[in-house]
Amino acid sequence: MYFEKLRKKYSMDNNDNDNKKKEEEEDNIEEECFLFNKTIDASPIKNLKFNDNTINIESNYIRTHCHKAHSFDWLTEITDLIKDKSNMVEIAFKNGRKEYFLLQNELKIKVGDIVLVEANPGYDIGIVKLIGEATKLQMRKKNIKISEYEIKRVIRKCRQPEIDKWKNVMDLEFPAIYKSRELARKLNLSMKITDVEYQADRSKAIFYYTADDRVDFRELVKILAEQFSIRIEMRQCGMRQDAGRLGGLGSCGRELCCASWMSKFHSVSTNNARVQQLSLNPQKLGGLCSKLKCCLNFEYDNYLEASGKFPDNSIVLKTKKGNAVFLNNDVFREISWYAYDNEYNKMIPLSLRRINEIIEMNKNKIFPDDLLEVDKNVEEEKPDYQNIVGVESTARFDKKDNFKNKKKRK
């Protein structure tokens, strides 16, 4: 018994030591995740480790989830068939910002490497997202011409002291946001500073802001340059971009499309809602950015194509019973509801074939008896309800009550 107690005691001590080691490893992982998340604005990712300036992502998040900062290279397995290999590289920075750089001097890098790149002025640090021919196709997709694009070079891989300095520089961003908001409030500027991005060498800072109208921020830039002693650049971002940066959940219960995968924003109008027969309620059609929801564009083309099969809604169907006007339709079931002039409460569903048939008859000055097709030779079969289960009528309880009442009267 004594030896069993000792064995349990030592096993408990070993478990405590293992738990402490696991907690320390998790703390280190959280610090490294913080650096990675601030760079590309991704969700927290576990098992992220630095191995000689390289990020090895071992989480299932990248494999099973979609994020607009991630780029999938579908040409990895057919690189041997490509003769003219491209030396352009796609590199991601903060807020999903991606730029393209030239790879020179046969520098060997791979996706996930932290590299040092040229900037104007100085240098900057980013993470490699695409390499090779896929980068060239990505530039073609974004209408970026190499002849007109200001090409900068990839200098080399980052060393550990440079990564530590980069992390320290990023720690200055949150205090800069609050300080710039106070200055903008003192100057009575109708703008909101949403984010700050420091360059890795701390020679330049980009201040992102949102505003409804044009803002004269020249005085603000002078004060910020004096306060932080760096070069200041102001960039205006729209409400949709700001909502995508902050993230959140939509009315559908899923993560916002602008925060998860959408990188391009197309204009949305109320006509999209009309074609899809949605009520023009701004509270339901508006998103978290106070603009019309981007998802109104997703099914717009399908509705537009399906509604093209239907005749004009202003066409009146003429019958001997009276004229019928259009009320509503279901484009995918190819059904429309009509009602007579004096009976708007009675909606009659008609198939698309029947509607076109009545229109052709009216063109030939032929008026059907009714909107619906009725075959007079066939009599309607009335359902014969039978007591199949063997349950008696519920009225038997009423009979018993009457019998008891008669006894009481006697």
C-alpha positions as CSV (number, residue, x, y, z in Angstrom):
1,M,0.0,0.0,0.0
2,Y,2.8,2.3,0.9
3,F,4.5,1.9,-2.5
4,E,1.2,2.5,-4.3
5,K,0.8,5.8,-2.5
6,L,4.3,6.9,-3.4
7,R,3.7,5.9,-7.0
8,K,0.5,8.0,-7.1
9,K,2.3,10.9,-5.5
10,Y,5.2,10.9,-8.0
11,S,2.8,10.5,-10.9
12,M,0.8,13.6,-9.7
13,D,4.0,15.6,-9.5
14,N,5.0,14.6,-13.0
15,N,1.5,15.6,-14.3
16,D,1.9,19.0,-12.6
17,N,5.2,19.5,-14.3
18,D,3.8,18.5,-17.7
19,N,0.9,20.8,-17.2
20,K,3.2,23.7,-16.5
21,K,5.3,23.0,-19.6
22,K,2.1,22.8,-21.7
23,E,1.0,26.2,-20.3
24,E,4.4,27.8,-21.1
25,E,4.2,26.3,-24.6
26,E,0.7,27.7,-25.1
27,D,1.8,31.1,-23.9
28,N,4.7,31.1,-26.4
29,I,2.3,30.0,-29.1
30,E,-0.2,32.8,-28.2
31,E,2.6,35.4,-28.5
32,E,3.6,34.0,-31.9
33,C,0.0,33.9,-33.0
34,F,-0.4,37.6,-32.0
35,L,2.4,38.5,-34.4
36,F,0.9,36.4,-37.2
37,N,-2.6,37.8,-36.6
38,K,-1.5,41.4,-36.6
39,T,0.3,40.8,-39.9
40,I,-2.5,39.3,-42.0
41,D,-5.6,39.7,-39.7
42,A,-6.4,36.0,-39.5
43,S,-8.2,34.2,-36.8
44,P,-6.2,32.7,-33.9
45,I,-4.1,29.8,-35.1
46,K,-2.5,27.2,-32.8
47,N,0.7,25.2,-33.2
48,L,2.4,28.2,-34.9
49,K,6.2,28.0,-34.5
50,F,9.2,29.9,-35.8
51,N,11.8,27.6,-37.3
52,D,14.7,29.7,-38.6
53,N,12.5,32.6,-39.8
54,T,9.9,30.3,-41.2
55,I,6.3,29.9,-40.1
56,N,5.1,26.3,-40.1
57,I,1.3,26.2,-39.9
58,E,0.2,22.9,-38.5
59,S,-3.4,23.9,-37.8
60,N,-6.5,22.5,-39.6
61,Y,-7.7,26.1,-39.9
62,I,-5.8,26.8,-43.1
63,R,-6.9,23.5,-44.6
64,T,-10.6,23.7,-43.8
65,H,-11.4,27.4,-43.7
66,C,-11.3,30.2,-46.2
67,H,-9.7,33.6,-45.5
68,K,-9.1,36.5,-47.9
69,A,-5.5,36.8,-46.8
70,H,-4.8,33.2,-47.9
71,S,-3.9,32.4,-51.5
72,F,-4.1,28.9,-52.9
73,D,-1.4,28.0,-55.4
74,W,-3.1,25.4,-57.7
75,L,0.0,25.2,-59.9
76,T,2.3,23.6,-57.3
77,E,2.1,20.1,-58.8
78,I,2.6,21.2,-62.5
79,T,5.5,23.5,-62.1
80,D,7.7,21.1,-64.2
81,L,5.5,21.7,-67.3
82,I,5.9,25.5,-67.1
83,K,8.9,26.6,-69.1
84,D,9.1,30.4,-68.4
85,K,8.9,30.5,-64.6
86,S,7.9,33.8,-63.1
87,N,10.2,35.4,-60.5
88,M,7.4,37.6,-59.0
89,V,6.2,37.0,-55.4
90,E,3.0,37.9,-53.6
91,I,3.6,39.2,-50.1
92,A,0.9,39.9,-47.5
93,F,0.9,42.7,-44.9
94,K,-1.5,44.0,-42.3
95,N,-5.2,44.5,-43.1
96,G,-5.1,42.1,-46.0
97,R,-2.9,44.4,-48.0
98,K,-0.9,42.4,-50.7
99,E,1.8,43.7,-52.9
100,Y,4.0,42.0,-55.6
101,F,7.8,42.0,-55.5
102,L,10.7,40.8,-57.7
103,L,12.8,37.8,-56.5
104,Q,16.4,38.2,-57.5
105,N,19.8,36.6,-56.9
106,E,18.3,33.1,-56.9
107,L,17.0,33.6,-53.4
108,K,15.3,30.4,-52.1
109,I,12.1,31.2,-50.3
110,K,8.8,29.3,-49.8
111,V,5.3,30.2,-48.8
112,G,5.1,31.2,-45.2
113,D,8.6,32.7,-45.0
114,I,9.0,36.1,-43.3
115,V,11.0,38.3,-45.7
116,L,12.6,41.7,-45.9
117,V,11.4,43.8,-48.9
118,E,12.1,47.2,-50.3
119,A,9.8,50.1,-49.3
120,N,9.5,53.8,-50.0
121,P,11.4,54.8,-47.9
122,G,13.4,52.2,-46.1
123,Y,12.3,48.5,-45.9
124,D,9.3,46.6,-44.7
125,I,8.6,43.0,-43.5
126,G,5.8,40.7,-44.8
127,I,4.9,37.1,-45.3
128,V,5.2,35.2,-48.6
129,K,1.8,34.0,-49.9
130,L,2.4,33.0,-53.5
131,I,5.4,32.1,-55.6
132,G,5.9,31.4,-59.3
133,E,3.5,31.3,-62.2
134,A,0.4,31.6,-59.9
135,T,1.6,35.1,-58.9
136,K,1.7,36.1,-62.5
137,L,-1.8,35.0,-63.0
138,Q,-2.9,36.8,-59.9
139,M,-1.5,40.0,-61.2
140,R,-3.3,39.5,-64.5
141,K,-6.5,39.0,-62.6
142,K,-6.1,42.3,-60.8
143,N,-5.2,44.1,-64.1
144,I,-1.6,44.8,-62.9
145,K,0.8,45.4,-65.7
146,I,4.5,44.8,-64.9
147,S,5.5,47.6,-67.3
148,E,3.4,50.1,-65.4
149,Y,3.8,48.6,-61.9
150,E,6.6,50.0,-59.6
151,I,8.5,46.8,-59.0
152,K,10.4,46.5,-55.7
153,R,12.8,43.7,-54.7
154,V,12.8,41.0,-52.1
155,I,16.0,41.6,-50.1
156,R,16.3,38.4,-48.1
157,K,14.8,36.4,-45.3
158,C,14.4,38.0,-42.0
159,R,16.7,37.3,-39.1
160,Q,15.4,36.8,-35.5
161,P,16.5,40.3,-34.2
162,E,14.6,41.9,-37.1
163,I,11.5,39.9,-36.3
164,D,11.8,41.0,-32.6
165,K,12.1,44.6,-33.7
166,W,9.1,44.2,-36.0
167,K,7.0,43.0,-33.1
168,N,8.1,45.9,-30.9
169,V,7.1,48.3,-33.7
170,M,3.6,46.8,-34.0
171,D,3.1,47.3,-30.2
172,L,3.1,51.0,-30.9
173,E,0.1,50.9,-33.2
174,F,-2.7,50.8,-30.6
175,P,-1.4,53.8,-28.6
176,A,-1.1,55.7,-31.9
177,I,-4.8,55.0,-32.7
178,Y,-6.1,56.5,-29.5
179,K,-3.7,59.4,-29.6
180,S,-4.7,60.3,-33.2
181,R,-8.4,60.0,-32.3
182,E,-7.9,62.6,-29.5
183,L,-6.2,65.0,-31.9
184,A,-8.9,64.6,-34.5
185,R,-11.5,65.3,-31.9
186,K,-9.7,68.5,-30.7
187,L,-9.5,69.7,-34.3
188,N,-13.2,69.0,-34.8
189,L,-12.6,66.8,-37.8
190,S,-15.6,64.6,-38.8
191,M,-13.5,61.5,-39.3
192,K,-12.7,58.3,-37.4
193,I,-9.2,56.8,-37.2
194,T,-9.8,53.1,-37.6
195,D,-6.3,51.6,-37.7
196,V,-2.6,52.4,-37.9
197,E,0.1,50.4,-39.7
198,Y,3.7,51.0,-38.9
199,Q,6.4,50.2,-41.4
200,A,8.9,47.7,-40.0
201,D,11.8,50.1,-40.0
202,R,9.6,52.7,-38.2
203,S,10.1,55.3,-40.9
204,K,6.5,55.6,-42.0
205,A,3.0,55.1,-40.6
206,I,-0.2,54.7,-42.5
207,F,-3.4,56.0,-40.7
208,Y,-6.6,54.5,-42.0
209,Y,-9.8,56.5,-41.5
210,T,-13.5,56.6,-42.5
211,A,-15.5,59.8,-43.2
212,D,-18.7,60.6,-44.9
213,D,-17.4,63.7,-46.7
214,R,-14.1,65.1,-47.7
215,V,-11.9,66.1,-44.8
216,D,-9.1,68.6,-44.6
217,F,-6.6,66.8,-42.4
218,R,-3.4,68.8,-43.2
219,E,-3.2,70.2,-39.7
220,L,-3.7,66.8,-38.2
221,V,-0.8,65.4,-40.4
222,K,1.5,68.1,-39.2
223,I,0.7,67.4,-35.5
224,L,1.1,63.7,-36.0
225,A,4.5,64.1,-37.7
226,E,5.7,66.2,-34.8
227,Q,4.4,63.9,-32.1
228,F,5.7,60.6,-33.6
229,S,8.6,62.0,-35.6
230,I,7.9,59.8,-38.7
231,R,6.4,60.2,-42.1
232,I,2.6,60.2,-42.0
233,E,0.3,58.8,-44.8
234,M,-3.5,59.0,-44.6
235,R,-5.7,56.5,-46.4
236,Q,-9.4,56.6,-46.5
237,C,-11.3,53.3,-46.4
238,G,-15.0,52.7,-47.0
239,M,-17.6,51.5,-44.5
240,R,-17.5,48.0,-46.1
241,Q,-13.7,47.7,-45.7
242,D,-13.9,48.9,-42.1
243,A,-16.6,46.3,-41.3
244,G,-14.5,43.6,-43.0
245,R,-11.5,44.6,-40.9
246,L,-13.4,44.6,-37.6
247,G,-15.3,41.4,-38.4
248,G,-18.6,40.1,-36.9
249,L,-21.6,37.9,-37.6
250,G,-24.3,38.6,-40.1
251,S,-28.0,38.2,-39.8
252,C,-27.6,34.7,-41.4
253,G,-25.5,33.6,-38.3
254,R,-22.3,33.2,-40.3
255,E,-19.1,35.3,-40.3
256,L,-19.3,38.4,-42.5
257,C,-18.3,37.7,-46.1
258,C,-16.2,40.8,-46.2
259,A,-14.2,39.6,-43.2
260,S,-13.8,35.9,-44.3
261,W,-13.3,35.7,-48.1
262,M,-14.6,38.8,-50.0
263,S,-11.8,41.2,-51.2
264,K,-13.7,43.1,-53.9
265,F,-16.8,45.1,-53.3
266,H,-19.4,45.7,-56.0
267,S,-22.1,48.3,-55.9
268,V,-25.5,47.2,-54.6
269,S,-28.7,49.0,-55.3
270,T,-32.4,48.7,-54.3
271,N,-33.1,47.3,-57.7
272,N,-31.4,44.0,-56.6
273,A,-33.9,43.7,-53.9
274,R,-36.9,44.5,-56.2
275,V,-35.9,41.8,-58.7
276,Q,-35.6,39.2,-55.9
277,Q,-39.1,40.4,-54.6
278,L,-37.7,41.5,-51.2
279,S,-39.4,44.1,-49.0
280,L,-37.6,47.4,-49.2
281,N,-37.0,47.5,-45.5
282,P,-33.7,49.3,-44.7
283,Q,-33.3,47.5,-41.4
284,K,-33.4,44.1,-43.1
285,L,-31.5,45.0,-46.2
286,G,-28.8,46.9,-44.4
287,G,-25.6,45.2,-43.0
288,L,-23.4,46.0,-40.1
289,C,-21.6,48.6,-42.2
290,S,-25.0,50.5,-42.6
291,K,-24.9,49.8,-46.3
292,L,-26.9,47.4,-48.4
293,K,-25.9,43.8,-47.9
294,C,-23.3,42.5,-50.4
295,C,-25.2,39.2,-50.5
296,L,-28.0,40.9,-52.5
297,N,-25.7,40.5,-55.5
298,F,-25.1,36.7,-55.1
299,E,-28.5,35.5,-56.5
300,Y,-29.3,38.6,-58.5
301,D,-28.3,37.1,-61.9
302,N,-30.3,33.9,-61.3
303,Y,-33.4,35.9,-60.5
304,L,-32.9,38.2,-63.5
305,E,-32.5,35.2,-65.8
306,A,-35.5,33.4,-64.4
307,S,-37.8,36.5,-64.4
308,G,-37.0,37.0,-68.1
309,K,-39.2,34.0,-69.0
310,F,-42.3,35.8,-67.6
311,P,-44.5,38.2,-69.6
312,D,-44.8,41.9,-68.7
313,N,-46.6,42.4,-65.4
314,S,-48.8,45.1,-66.8
315,I,-50.5,42.7,-69.3
316,V,-54.2,42.1,-68.2
317,L,-55.6,38.6,-68.8
318,K,-59.1,38.9,-70.3
319,T,-61.8,36.2,-69.7
320,K,-65.6,35.9,-69.9
321,K,-65.7,36.1,-66.1
322,G,-63.7,39.4,-66.1
323,N,-60.3,40.9,-66.4
324,A,-57.5,39.6,-64.2
325,V,-54.4,41.6,-63.0
326,F,-51.0,40.4,-61.9
327,L,-50.3,40.3,-58.1
328,N,-47.1,38.2,-57.5
329,N,-45.0,35.5,-58.9
330,D,-42.5,32.7,-58.0
331,V,-39.8,32.8,-60.6
332,F,-38.3,29.4,-59.8
333,R,-41.6,27.5,-59.5
334,E,-42.8,29.4,-62.7
335,I,-46.1,30.3,-61.0
336,S,-47.8,33.7,-61.0
337,W,-50.8,34.8,-58.9
338,Y,-53.6,36.8,-60.6
339,A,-56.9,38.1,-59.3
340,Y,-60.1,39.5,-60.9
341,D,-60.8,43.2,-60.7
342,N,-63.6,42.9,-58.2
343,E,-62.0,40.0,-56.2
344,Y,-58.6,41.0,-55.1
345,N,-58.8,38.8,-52.0
346,K,-58.9,35.6,-54.1
347,M,-55.5,34.9,-55.6
348,I,-55.5,32.4,-58.4
349,P,-52.2,30.6,-59.1
350,L,-51.4,30.1,-62.8
351,S,-48.5,28.3,-64.4
352,L,-46.3,30.1,-66.9
353,R,-47.7,27.8,-69.7
354,R,-51.3,28.8,-68.9
355,I,-50.4,32.5,-68.8
356,N,-48.8,32.5,-72.2
357,E,-51.8,30.4,-73.5
358,I,-54.3,33.0,-72.4
359,I,-52.2,35.9,-73.8
360,E,-52.1,34.2,-77.2
361,M,-55.9,33.6,-77.1
362,N,-56.5,37.3,-76.2
363,K,-54.3,38.4,-79.2
364,N,-56.7,36.3,-81.4
365,K,-59.7,37.9,-79.6
366,I,-60.6,34.7,-77.9
367,F,-61.6,34.9,-74.3
368,P,-61.6,31.7,-72.1
369,D,-64.4,31.1,-69.6
370,D,-62.1,31.1,-66.6
371,L,-58.4,31.5,-65.8
372,L,-58.0,27.9,-64.6
373,E,-58.3,24.9,-66.9
374,V,-61.4,22.9,-65.9
375,D,-62.4,19.6,-67.6
376,K,-66.2,19.4,-67.2
377,N,-66.3,15.7,-68.2
378,V,-64.4,14.7,-65.1
379,E,-66.4,14.9,-61.8
380,E,-64.6,15.8,-58.6
381,E,-64.1,12.8,-56.3
382,K,-65.3,13.6,-52.8
383,P,-63.2,11.9,-50.1
384,D,-65.0,9.2,-48.2
385,Y,-63.8,9.3,-44.6
386,Q,-64.1,6.0,-42.8
387,N,-63.4,4.8,-39.3
388,I,-60.3,2.7,-40.1
389,V,-58.6,2.8,-36.8
390,G,-61.7,1.8,-34.9
391,V,-61.9,4.8,-32.7
392,E,-65.4,5.8,-31.7
393,S,-66.8,9.3,-32.2
394,T,-65.9,11.9,-29.6
395,A,-69.5,12.7,-29.2
396,R,-69.9,9.6,-27.0
397,F,-68.7,11.7,-24.0
398,D,-71.5,14.2,-24.6
399,K,-74.1,11.3,-24.4
400,K,-72.7,10.1,-21.1
401,D,-72.9,13.6,-19.6
402,N,-76.6,13.9,-20.7
403,F,-77.4,10.5,-19.1
404,K,-75.9,11.7,-15.8
405,N,-77.9,14.9,-15.9
406,K,-81.1,13.0,-16.4
407,K,-80.4,10.9,-13.4
408,K,-79.8,14.0,-11.3
409,R,-83.1,15.5,-12.4
410,K,-85.0,12.4,-11.2
